[in-house]
Amino acid sequence: MSEAFESIQTGLKEAIAHAKGKNSGAVVHEFSPVDVKAVRKKVGMSQREFAASFGISLGTLRHWEQGDRQPHGPARVLLKVVAKEPKLVLSVLAR
């Protein structure tokens, strides 16, 4: 068997063991939820301004703030960066 196959096979076995609740050695990454409303307030924008500035639909932003949905993927990353460096992000987007 190739080294790549063995690596994939090991990963799959770990994933199956983890799914069954066994201690598999698999590394699990958990992400804390983003308080979207707090991020927006930190930036000092209305919902409409925040949505327009960061390319988020107003409806989606409202769902995030109400807790109906949570941002995932690139949206989560963007919000985390905005939370830490809002002025930097805004200055980059203004260019």
C-alpha positions in Angstrom: 0.0 0.0 0.0 1.2 3.5 -0.7 2.0 5.9 2.1 -0.9 8.2 1.0 -3.4 5.3 1.2 -2.2 4.3 4.7 -2.6 7.9 5.9 -6.1 8.1 4.5 -7.0 4.7 5.9 -5.7 5.7 9.4 -7.7 9.0 9.2 -10.9 7.1 8.3 -10.5 4.6 11.2 -10.0 7.5 13.6 -13.0 9.3 12.2 -15.2 6.2 12.6 -13.9 5.6 16.2 -14.6 9.2 17.1 -18.1 9.0 15.6 -18.8 6.0 17.8 -17.7 8.0 20.9 -14.4 6.1 21.3 -11.1 7.8 22.2 -9.6 7.8 18.8 -6.8 10.3 19.0 -8.6 12.4 16.4 -8.1 16.1 16.7 -11.5 17.9 17.0 -11.6 21.7 16.4 -14.5 23.5 18.0 -15.2 27.1 17.2 -16.8 29.5 19.6 -19.9 31.2 18.3 -19.5 34.8 17.0 -21.6 37.5 18.7 -22.4 39.3 15.5 -24.4 42.1 17.1 -21.5 42.8 19.5 -19.1 43.0 16.5 -21.4 45.3 14.6 -21.8 47.6 17.6 -18.1 47.6 18.2 -17.7 49.0 14.7 -20.4 51.5 15.4 -22.6 50.8 12.4 -26.3 50.2 11.8 -27.4 46.8 10.5 -27.8 48.3 7.0 -24.4 50.0 7.0 -22.6 46.8 8.4 -24.3 44.5 5.8 -23.4 46.8 2.9 -19.8 47.4 4.1 -19.0 43.7 4.4 -21.1 42.2 1.6 -23.7 40.5 3.8 -27.3 40.5 3.0 -29.4 42.4 5.5 -31.7 39.4 6.1 -28.7 37.2 6.8 -27.3 39.7 9.2 -30.6 39.9 11.1 -30.9 36.1 11.3 -27.3 36.0 12.8 -28.1 38.7 15.3 -31.3 37.1 16.4 -29.6 33.7 16.8 -31.7 32.0 14.2 -28.5 31.1 12.3 -24.8 31.2 12.8 -22.2 32.4 10.3 -20.0 29.6 8.8 -16.8 29.4 6.7 -15.5 32.7 5.3 -18.2 34.7 6.9 -17.1 33.5 10.4 -13.5 34.3 9.6 -14.4 37.7 8.4 -16.4 38.5 11.5 -13.6 37.2 13.8 -11.1 39.5 12.0 -13.5 42.5 12.1 -14.0 41.8 15.9 -10.2 42.0 16.5 -9.2 44.6 13.9 -12.2 46.6 12.7 -10.3 49.7 11.6 -7.8 47.7 9.7 -10.5 45.7 7.8 -12.4 48.9 7.0 -9.3 50.6 5.7 -8.5 47.6 3.5 -12.0 47.5 2.1 -12.0 51.3 1.4 -9.0 51.0 -1.0 
